[in-house]
Amino acid sequence: MHEIIQYVESYLTSEQTPGAAGNMFWALVYIMLVFGGLSVAVIAMNWLERKILAHMQVRLGPMRVGPHGLLQPIADAIKLLLKEDIMPAEADGLVFWMAPLIVVLAAFTVFVVVPFGPTHAITDMNIGILFMLGVSSLSVLGIVMAGWASNSHYPLIGALRSSAQMVSYEVAMGLAVVSAILMTSLNKDGTGTLSMIGIVQAQLAQHEWFIFKFFPLGLVAFFIFAVAMVAETNRAPFDLAEAESELTAGFHTEYSGFRWSLFFLAEYSAMIAVSSIAVTLWLGGWLRPFPNMLSGSPWDQIFSMFPGVTFLFFAAICFFNTVRMPKHPLFRIQTIGLAGFGVVLALIGLVLFVPDVSVRIQDIFWFSAKVAGFMYLYIWYRGTFPRYRFDQLMQMGWKVLLPMGLGVLILTASVALLQQKIWHP
Amino acid sequence: MTDPNTTLSPLELETHDKTYLDANELVINMGPQHPATHGVLRVILRLDGEKVLGLECVIGYLHRGVEKIGEHRTYTMFNPYVDRMDYVAAVSNGLGYCETVEKLLNVEAPPRAQYVRVILTELNRIASHQLWLGTHALDIGAITPLFYTFRDREEILKIYEKYCGARLTTHAFRIGGLQYETYTGFEKEVTNFLNFFRPKIDEYEELLTTNRIWVERTKNVGTISAEDCIALGVTGPVLRASGVKWDLRKAQPYANYKNFDFEIPIGENGDTYDRYLVRMAEMRQSVRIIQQAVDALPVGPIMAKVPKVMKPAAGEIYHSIEAPKGELGYFIVSDGSTQPYRLRVRPPSFVNLQALDVMCRGQLVADVIAVIGTLDIVLGEVDR
């Protein structure tokens, strides 16, 4: 017993991620936390997408299940779980069964290396970014399997479209990633890194987020990645694989109930995963904004209050809407529920003001806030853009993004070389 | 079946010839239940990869025998049925029918009725184009314009509701004029709507006209030449977008359209983008017409003297109007009794749908959706 406690406690003083420190217990705890948090994030994203999209489109969105539809995602989840599990008679059973599992597995496994903070990651691989790109591209396999196993025309076309799209955009994406990795080798010691934590630490060491590095080269690489990642996750305006008006629902047309919800889950966690890559590579990962201009301990103090202030702000929105609720007995439970939700948010916010907590939580907060920004962009795209046609999509990938990526990579390499050899030898 | 120019139709291929399962060709059945076929249109596509080699429309899923019903109803009783054909432009249908019977009876509606008819019909043109714009954009993947157009269409439907109690199948007109006098404040409400709507057209255009993806998706898609249009009998905005200045409101003025000053917008290339621009311009012209009609709305009777039991003299008549979707014609043969001997409708959607094959050949599957949207068909009118 004593040894177990010792084993658990031994990690607490560590400066490494649990995976790197080899502590299985804490690694398990982190896995639980990350996947629990991820599921909550997907649920929250579901609600937010519907609400934000609705407000962009002059409607209200879900309003009935819970106050302002807050319980809608849960109601949906229950509905999906209770639905009959249909497998088409002509389908290839085993492949049909495996496809959603592979997609979900690929989408979740990448979070093993996502760095929420210098120590807040499940593990720190020295090939972290390669691992992320490699595993996340495995989901193509699941999509093709789903399309093929359904034994139906529309899913097949959807799956083929989707795989062609993901494969071709991965090239441009890879080039953009390489140019960011190149920048990590401009550290004082001159060695680059592929580790996700290392990449952020390189930005810390160079006092510059890579999006601003070698302006505008970093920005262009970031732009290429930002476009490619939308295509990679099959979201609007590149959602050809599930183009509702053309292919009904694309590769998951024949799926329903729980299996369908697995695809849904995978899609959203893939969105979060690629956003995490973008945040890590270009937006400084867990680092707080304006580290150079607004440095010093008073500013550190102010920025450490952000997590608490954010939660208090959300709580204030809740209270504001509690006051605006209709004063009718029918709405009493909803009003109480909304007020209760506000109280919970406010309490979390207050806890985050405790210095010990805020110091530890800051990294996670800034990382999540940046990822949330990307999530908002995803929703915004969906509300704004029509859908690309397949050939136009391919043209964009191969004829625009790929040459741009190559150019940026060559230029970045040249400028980096010049900087090392000539300006700062 | 390696020859792509096979003479067998896709339907035959699908039903009789099982050799179609060749590696080069894929026969896909789109509809009748499909989100983008605007109702129950069934399209059988013959594809080479994603390229369309040919297609065949299968219609009739919404056939209700409206024309046959007409032979068993008196002229007055049949009036509400025409609303059910093109249900998004019910007022235009009613106008066409009433004018045809009036012509048969040699009656003319009084001026006030004519003006109110023009106002309601042009409002209907706007409403129909709004619905087209929303669904067309939705098909191409822009989901937001739908909600904007429906929000604004609501204002038109409110005016209808106040005028005659119904929103869609209005039955607004009677043979010989109108049944109801306009309600108090009708002119003001219509003017308010026009002032509200003018900036809204700019809002729609802001969302789409210069949107790069929208332009790429619609330019040079579903192109049809003026000759093809004329050969296939295509009318309405589709014909005008191909560069033919043919609008029955100017070419064969009916109602009192000759009193109004408006232009006929035409396109150049006959592609989906031009059709979009033409319809947007038509909405602006409709606003112009309504404004003039409201300003000049005369007072006076709203109903001409029509016999209670209508027994037009034996003979036949064809009369057509410019409905939002094209030429809407009614052909009535009278045998002197209270019911038409034969009633035939020339619906614009039905005729325009013929052009789908010509417009889609050589395009991609995604373009078929765009072209179905741009043809602006209503299946209730195609099948009748």
Interface residues (C-beta under 8 A of the other chain):
Chain A: L53 M56 Q57 V58 R59 H153 Y154 I157 A236 P237 D239 L240 A243 E244 S245 E246 T248 R382 G383 T384 F385 P386 R387 Y388 R389 F390 D391 Q392
Chain B: L26 I28 N29 H34 P35 A36 E50 A137 L138 D139 I140 G141 A142 I143 T144 L146 F147 Y148 R151 L207 L208 N211 I213 W214 E216 R217 L364 V365 A366 D367 I369
